[in-house]
Amino acid sequence: MSGQAISDTASRRAGTSEAKRTTGAYIGIDPGLSGAIAFLRDGAPTFEAMPIVESRAKKKLVRVFDLLELHALIGRCAGGHIVLEGFANFGLPSIAVHALVRCITAVELSAMLQGVPVTIAPSQTWQKVMFAHIEPKDLKPKAKAKLACERLWGAPTGKWTEGERDAALIAEYGRRTLTTPPTSGAGQQQPQENQ
């Protein structure tokens, strides 16, 4: 697909570690056109925006996943463990559902072909663990995610996008719940709830 990469979704960094070396990292992926990829090893996570290209369809500007760039990003995850947010349909329009399913499928296939282990974490599952001590309980998920990130990584998280916050929390969920650390080999793993 031809198209020009969207400049405002260029790679963003936080913390001091470099995203290109992911051995031993937990990689949280918040799929979607405004999603992000978080690399969590030690300290604050680093981020990559979800790779997107623009194209014109019927005189309309359309944003779609750059599948080749996504495949390249997954290739950099060798030695790490991907924790991918599972799909949950909350009354999304069909075009959004199509984009999410396409992204999740692309990540799973690319990871499988490159030998990178993947764990699917439904949003309700990772949020239950990561928001367990957030008060008050009736806060919306976006507000809970911001509070959880600030508690884990400090003040700079206020500049993170919603996708980056979710991706970082998904990676932290993987760090807390997966039974074997990254670099243990390929394949899917089911998270284990902490006692």
Disulfide bonds with the S-S distance in Angstrom:
none
